[in-house]
Amino acid sequence: MTTLPPCPKCSSPYVYEDGPLLICPECAHEWNPENAGGEETAPVIKDAVGNILADGDSVTVMKDLKYRGGVVKLGTKVKSIRLVPGASDGHDIDCKIPGVGQMGLKSEFVKKITD
C-alpha cells in the first residue's frame, strides 16, 4: 500500500487519487504529485481597498455599475462570490446579485465585508 502525501494547502491526511491527480476532500485542492516541487500559485485577487478575496466571501459594490438592462446600485451586498483569476474580459468575480441574476464583476469595484 502506498502512502499518499498530505495536502499542501491545508495539510489534511485524507488525500485520495483520481487518475494522475491527488485530491483533498476537505479543501478541494487538486495537484499533480509529479509537479510537487514546482507548485503553481494562484494569483491573489484584492478588492478596492486591498483586502484579499477568497471564494465564498461577501462583498459590497463600491459604485453604481451600469449593465445591459439596468444599474447595480452602490452598497449592494453580494454573498458567496466565486473568483475567476485570469479571466480574459477582466471580470475576476462571478456572483449572483439579488434582483439582477448571474453577473461578472471586477474586483476593483467591490469591498470585502468583514464580520
C-alpha positions in Angstrom: 0.0 0.0 0.0 1.4 3.4 -1.0 1.3 6.3 1.4 -0.1 9.5 -0.1 1.4 12.9 1.0 -0.8 15.3 3.0 -2.5 18.2 1.2 0.0 21.0 0.5 -2.7 23.6 1.0 -4.4 22.5 4.3 -2.2 19.6 5.5 -5.1 17.2 5.5 -4.1 13.5 5.7 -7.3 12.4 3.8 -6.0 12.7 0.3 -7.1 10.3 -2.5 -6.0 9.6 -6.1 -8.1 10.4 -9.1 -6.2 9.4 -12.2 -2.9 11.3 -12.3 -4.1 13.9 -9.7 -4.3 13.9 -5.9 -7.4 15.5 -4.4 -8.1 16.8 -0.9 -11.7 16.2 0.1 -11.5 18.9 2.9 -10.4 21.9 0.8 -11.0 20.6 -2.7 -7.3 21.3 -3.7 -6.1 19.2 -6.7 -2.5 18.8 -7.6 -0.2 16.6 -9.7 2.3 14.8 -7.4 4.9 14.9 -10.2 4.9 18.7 -10.1 5.0 18.9 -6.3 8.3 20.9 -6.3 7.1 23.4 -8.8 3.6 24.0 -7.4 2.0 26.8 -9.2 0.4 29.5 -7.1 -2.9 31.1 -7.9 -2.8 34.9 -8.3 -4.1 36.9 -5.4 -7.2 38.9 -6.0 -7.7 42.0 -3.9 -10.7 44.3 -3.5 -10.8 48.1 -3.9 -9.1 48.7 -0.6 -6.5 45.9 -0.7 -8.3 43.1 1.2 -7.5 39.7 -0.2 -10.7 38.0 -1.6 -11.5 34.3 -1.4 -14.2 32.0 -2.8 -17.4 32.3 -0.7 -16.7 35.9 0.6 -19.3 38.5 0.8 -18.7 41.9 -0.8 -20.3 45.3 -1.2 -20.4 47.2 -4.5 -18.4 50.4 -4.2 -20.0 52.4 -7.1 -23.1 52.3 -9.3 -22.4 49.8 -12.1 -24.3 50.1 -15.4 -25.0 46.9 -17.3 -27.3 46.0 -20.2 -30.7 46.5 -18.7 -30.1 48.4 -15.5 -27.8 49.5 -12.7 -26.3 47.7 -9.8 -26.5 50.4 -7.0 -23.8 51.5 -4.7 -23.9 49.5 -1.4 -25.5 46.3 -3.0 -24.4 43.3 -0.9 -23.3 40.2 -2.8 -22.9 36.9 -1.0 -20.8 33.8 -1.9 -18.6 35.1 -4.7 -16.5 32.8 -6.9 -13.1 34.0 -8.0 -12.1 33.6 -11.7 -8.4 34.5 -11.9 -7.1 35.3 -15.4 -10.5 35.9 -17.0 -9.9 37.4 -20.4 -12.6 40.1 -20.0 -11.1 41.4 -16.7 -14.1 40.3 -14.6 -12.4 38.3 -11.9 -15.5 37.6 -9.7 -18.6 35.5 -10.7 -21.6 36.1 -8.5 -25.4 36.2 -8.3 -26.7 39.7 -7.5 -30.1 39.9 -5.8 -32.7 41.2 -8.2 -30.3 41.1 -11.2 -29.0 37.5 -11.5 -25.7 36.0 -12.5 -23.0 38.5 -13.3 -19.3 39.0 -13.5 -17.7 41.9 -11.5 -14.2 43.4 -11.4 -12.6 43.3 -8.0 -11.6 46.9 -8.2 -15.3 47.9 -7.7 -16.1 45.8 -4.6 -15.1 45.9 -0.9 -15.0 42.8 1.2 -17.5 42.6 4.1 -15.7 41.6 7.3 -17.9 40.2 10.1 
